[in-house]
Amino acid sequence: MTAAHVVLPSDEARHTPEGDDLWNESYYADFVQGDGTWGGWLRLGLYPNRRVAWWTAWIVGPDRQGVCSVDYAVPVPVGTGLVAADAGTRIEIDLRRPLEEFGLAADAPAQVFAHPEDVYTDEPSSPVRLGVDLTWTTDGTPYHYDLTTRYEIPCLVTGAVTIDGEVLAVDGQGQRDHSWGVRDWWAFGWCWSSARLDDGTRVHLADIRMPGFPIAFGYVQGGGAVHPIATLKMSEDLGPHGFPTSARIDIGAGAGLELGITVTPLAFGPVLLRNDDGRTSHFPRALVRYQVDDGRAGLGWIEWNQPDPR
């Protein structure tokens, strides 16, 4: 790994915001249960200049109804704090051991959706209470992007998720990231993906689909070696509601390392992002299975940001 990709322990804490209205500090984490039957993603996004925090979470599985918790108006924590709370919601991030161990605890209202796409249209849902008490322990090398203030960390994940009193033990793997800077969800699309293959190899990519200026970030890492992505070709087949039915990833990571991967979504946990100026973006996120051309397989998460072209 080159020095350009080194993450410092001090990077884990909150950063001084700049003046842009859309300056955002994001703590994101996901997990997949060890047997692949279910998983979840969670995000706390701080908008200090808007004085709000965005909380989004989904618990999904191919054989279960999805549980979604979304609140775009939680008070932003003051100062350098990482507890966002109001009368009905509490989200707490614990930077226990910087770059080694990260905790996220939450108690928040949620909804059970018969169909994940119903979140786009405010279809009727059943209210529940979602509790989260999870720990992400680093299982690889933290990796800082080029060009932007963001890093990714492959992890093992343990703890529990509670849905209306039912406790679900978590023992699996996942990814977490931390970014800070201006984030305009409605300006351009992207695809983000992370995988753990059955031999322990970690694969991560971000395909930034900025018109006229495409950018790719990511890595392949395993056995102590980290190979930054040098080339990336990606495509997906869109189905109803803009949910991709499959995707293809072709990665070149230098030193002759090439991977061809077929992606099959297993369960979706999408959100609809609305800006104050009326712009919207659909954001399908999916628990997925990865099949590598060389025979290896794995599990993880993938997302697409799909801004409304209007």
C-alpha positions in Angstrom: 0.0 0.0 0.0 1.4 3.4 -0.9 1.5 6.2 1.6 -1.3 8.0 -0.2 -3.7 5.3 1.0 -2.7 5.3 4.7 -5.5 6.1 7.2 -4.5 7.8 10.5 -6.2 7.0 13.8 -7.1 10.7 14.2 -9.1 10.4 10.9 -11.8 8.4 12.9 -13.0 11.5 14.8 -15.3 14.2 13.6 -13.8 17.0 11.4 -14.2 20.7 11.3 -17.0 21.5 8.8 -16.6 23.8 5.9 -19.2 26.4 4.9 -21.1 24.6 2.2 -24.7 23.8 3.0 -24.2 20.1 1.8 -21.0 19.6 3.8 -21.5 16.2 5.4 -19.7 13.8 7.7 -20.8 10.2 7.2 -20.3 7.1 9.3 -21.5 4.0 7.4 -21.4 0.3 8.3 -22.9 -2.9 7.0 -22.9 -6.6 7.9 -23.8 -10.0 6.5 -24.6 -12.9 8.8 -22.1 -15.7 8.5 -24.5 -18.0 6.8 -25.7 -15.3 4.3 -29.3 -15.5 5.4 -29.7 -11.9 6.3 -27.8 -8.6 6.9 -28.1 -4.9 7.4 -26.7 -1.5 6.6 -26.7 1.6 8.8 -25.6 5.1 8.3 -25.3 8.3 10.4 -24.8 11.4 8.2 -24.1 14.7 10.0 -25.0 18.0 8.3 -23.8 20.6 10.8 -24.6 23.5 8.6 -28.2 22.3 8.4 -28.2 21.3 12.1 -29.6 17.9 11.4 -28.3 14.3 11.2 -29.6 11.7 8.7 -30.2 8.2 10.1 -30.9 5.4 7.7 -30.9 1.6 8.4 -32.2 -1.5 6.8 -32.4 -5.1 8.0 -33.0 -7.5 5.1 -32.8 -11.1 3.9 -34.0 -13.0 0.9 -36.6 -14.9 3.1 -37.7 -12.1 5.4 -39.6 -8.8 5.2 -37.4 -5.8 5.4 -37.2 -3.5 8.4 -36.4 0.1 7.6 -35.6 3.0 10.0 -35.2 6.5 8.5 -35.0 9.9 10.1 -33.7 12.9 8.3 -34.2 15.4 11.2 -32.3 14.0 14.2 -30.4 16.9 15.9 -26.8 16.9 14.9 -24.5 16.2 17.9 -22.8 19.3 19.3 -19.1 19.8 19.0 -17.2 16.6 18.4 -19.9 14.3 19.8 -21.2 11.2 18.1 -24.6 10.7 19.9 -27.6 11.8 17.8 -30.8 11.8 19.8 -34.3 13.2 20.1 -37.4 12.1 22.0 -37.8 8.9 20.1 -34.4 8.1 18.6 -30.9 7.5 19.8 -27.9 6.6 17.7 -24.4 6.4 19.4 -21.1 5.7 17.6 -18.3 4.5 19.8 -14.7 4.9 18.5 -13.4 2.3 20.9 -10.1 1.6 19.4 -9.4 3.8 16.4 -8.9 1.8 13.1 -9.4 -1.4 15.1 -12.8 -1.5 16.8 -15.9 0.5 16.1 -19.3 0.3 17.9 -22.7 1.5 16.8 -25.8 1.3 19.1 -29.2 2.5 18.1 -32.8 2.5 19.4 -35.2 4.0 16.9 -38.7 3.6 15.4 -38.8 1.5 12.2 -41.3 0.1 9.7 -41.7 -3.4 8.2 -42.3 -3.3 4.5 -43.9 -6.1 2.6 -42.0 -5.0 -0.6 -38.8 -2.8 -0.4 -39.9 -0.6 -3.3 -42.8 0.6 -1.1 -40.4 2.9 0.7 -40.3 5.0 -2.5 -44.1 5.6 -2.5 -44.9 5.8 1.2 -47.1 2.6 1.0 -48.6 1.5 4.3 -46.3 -0.3 6.6 -46.2 -1.8 10.1 -44.4 0.1 12.9 -41.8 -1.7 15.0 -38.9 -0.8 17.2 -35.4 -1.4 16.0 -32.5 -1.9 18.4 -28.8 -2.3 17.3 -25.7 -3.1 19.3 -23.0 -4.1 17.0 -19.2 -4.1 16.8 -17.0 -3.9 13.7 -13.5 -5.3 14.3 -11.0 -4.6 11.6 -10.2 -7.6 9.4 -7.8 -6.2 6.8 -6.1 -2.9 6.0 -7.8 0.5 6.3 -7.7 2.1 2.9 -7.9 5.9 2.1 -9.2 7.0 -1.3 -7.2 9.1 -3.7 -8.6 12.6 -4.4 -11.2 12.7 -1.7 -11.5 12.5 2.1 -12.9 9.0 2.6 -11.6 5.6 3.8 -12.9 2.0 3.9 -12.2 -0.7 6.4 -13.1 -4.5 5.9 -14.4 -5.9 9.2 -15.8 -8.8 11.1 -19.1 -8.0 12.8 -20.6 -9.3 16.1 -23.4 -8.2 18.4 -27.2 -8.2 18.2 -30.1 -6.6 16.3 -33.5 -6.4 18.2 -36.8 -6.1 16.3 -39.8 -5.5 18.6 -38.2 -7.5 21.3 -36.9 -10.3 19.2 -33.1 -10.6 19.5 -31.1 -11.7 16.5 -27.5 -12.6 17.2 -25.0 -11.3 14.6 -21.8 -13.1 13.8 -20.5 -12.3 10.3 -18.5 -9.9 8.2 -19.0 -6.5 6.7 -17.5 -3.1 5.8 -17.4 0.3 7.3 -16.4 3.7 6.0 -16.0 7.3 7.1 -16.1 10.3 4.8 -16.3 14.1 5.2 -16.8 16.9 2.7 -19.5 18.2 0.4 -21.9 15.4 -0.7 -24.5 16.2 -3.3 -26.5 13.1 -3.7 -28.5 14.6 -6.5 -25.6 15.7 -8.8 -24.4 12.4 -10.3 -24.8 8.7 -9.9 -22.4 6.0 -8.6 -22.1 2.4 -7.7 -20.4 1.3 -4.5 -19.6 -2.4 -3.6 -17.8 -4.5 -1.1 -17.3 -8.2 -0.9 -15.7 -10.9 1.2 -14.8 -13.9 -0.8 -14.8 -17.5 0.6 -11.0 -17.5 0.8 -10.9 -14.3 2.8 -10.1 -11.9 -0.1 -11.7 -8.5 0.2 -12.8 -6.6 -2.8 -14.1 -3.0 -2.7 -15.0 -0.6 -5.5 -16.6 2.8 -6.1 -17.6 3.6 -9.6 -18.2 7.4 -9.7 -20.4 8.2 -12.7 -19.7 11.9 -13.1 -20.6 13.0 -16.6 -17.4 13.5 -18.6 -15.2 12.6 -15.6 -15.6 9.0 -14.5 -13.6 8.0 -11.5 -13.0 4.6 -9.9 -11.7 3.8 -6.4 -11.1 0.6 -4.6 -8.9 -2.4 -3.8 -8.4 -6.1 -3.8 -6.7 -7.2 -0.6 -5.8 -10.6 1.0 -2.9 -12.3 2.6 -1.6 -8.9 3.9 -1.3 -7.4 0.4 -3.4 -4.5 -0.8 -3.8 -3.9 -4.5 -5.4 -0.6 -5.5 -7.8 -0.8 -8.4 -6.2 0.3 -11.7 -9.1 -0.3 -14.1 -12.8 -0.9 -13.6 -15.5 -1.8 -16.0 -19.0 -2.2 -14.6 -22.5 -2.6 -15.9 -25.9 -3.6 -14.5 -29.3 -4.8 -15.8 -32.1 -2.7 -14.5 -35.4 -4.3 -13.4 -38.7 -2.8 -12.0 -38.4 0.2 -9.7 -34.8 0.7 -10.9 -33.6 -2.3 -8.9 -30.7 -4.0 -10.8 -31.4 -7.7 -11.3 -27.7 -8.5 -12.0 -24.4 -6.7 -12.4 -21.0 -7.4 -13.9 -17.7 -6.2 -12.5 -14.3 -6.4 -14.2 -11.3 -5.3 -12.2 -7.7 -4.8 -13.0 -5.5 -4.2 -9.9 -2.0 -4.2 -11.2 0.7 -6.9 -11.2 -1.5 -9.0 -13.5 -4.3 -9.2 -10.9 -7.6 -9.3 -12.7 -11.1 -10.3 -11.5 -14.3 -10.8 -13.3 -17.3 -10.9 -11.0 -21.0 -11.6 -11.5 -23.3 -9.9 -8.9 -26.7 -11.3 -7.9 -28.9 -9.2 -5.6 -30.5 -11.3 -2.8 -32.5 -8.6 -0.9 -32.9 -4.8 -1.3 -33.0 -2.1 1.3 -33.5 1.2 -0.7 -34.2 4.8 0.4 -35.6 7.8 -1.4 -33.4 10.9 -0.9 -35.1 14.3 -1.1 -33.3 17.6 -1.0 -34.7 20.8 0.3 -34.8 22.2 -3.3 -37.1 19.4 -4.5 -34.5 17.2 -6.2 -34.8 13.4 -5.5 -32.6 10.4 -5.9 -33.5 6.7 -5.7 -30.9 4.7 -3.8 -31.3 1.0 -4.1 -29.0 -0.9 -1.8 -28.7 -4.7 -1.8 -27.4 -7.7 0.0 -25.7 -9.6 -2.8 -23.9 -12.8 -3.8 -20.6 -12.5 -5.8 -19.4 -15.2 -8.2 -15.8 -14.8 -9.4 -14.9 -16.3 -12.8 -12.2 -18.3 -11.2 -14.7 -20.2 -9.0 -14.5 -18.3 -5.8 -17.7 -16.8 -4.3 -18.6 -14.4 -1.6 -21.2 -12.1 0.0 -21.5 -8.4 0.6 -23.4 -5.2 -0.2 -23.8 -3.0 -3.3 -25.5 0.3 -3.8 -26.5 2.5 -6.7 -27.2 6.2 -6.5 -29.8 7.1 -9.2 -30.5 10.8 -9.3 -33.7 11.9 -11.0 -32.6 13.3 -14.3 -35.2 16.0 -14.1 
